Amino acid sequence: MNTTTLTVTGMSCMGCVNSVKNLVSALPGVIAVDVDLASGRVEVRHDPARIDSSALRTAIEAGGYAVVG
């Protein structure tokens, strides 16, 4: 398992946190998602054979949020 940490902007409330969690959790190979609203940090544990960090980024951006870096 890999852990990918992304910095996400555009989250302003717990509803946003839940949206990001739902977007990422729905992807194949994602095992766990932890979102910290204050820092914008999204930590994803995933199976690298099934999903890579670019797919995580794409899913978050498709939900209307921005990934920094």
BELWO-V755610 format. One record per residue. NEAR is the number of other C-alpha atoms within 12 Angstrom. Layout:
BEGIN
near->NEAR
near->NEAR
END
This chain:
BEGIN
near->16
near->20
near->22
near->28
near->27
near->32
near->28
near->33
near->28
near->25
near->29
near->18
near->16
near->16
near->14
near->25
near->30
near->22
near->27
near->43
near->32
near->22
near->29
near->38
near->28
near->21
near->27
near->20
near->24
near->30
near->23
near->25
near->30
near->27
near->33
near->25
near->24
near->17
near->19
near->26
near->26
near->38
near->29
near->37
near->29
near->28
near->20
near->20
near->12
near->17
near->27
near->25
near->29
near->17
near->26
near->41
near->31
near->22
near->27
near->35
near->24
near->16
near->24
near->18
near->26
near->23
near->27
near->17
near->12
END
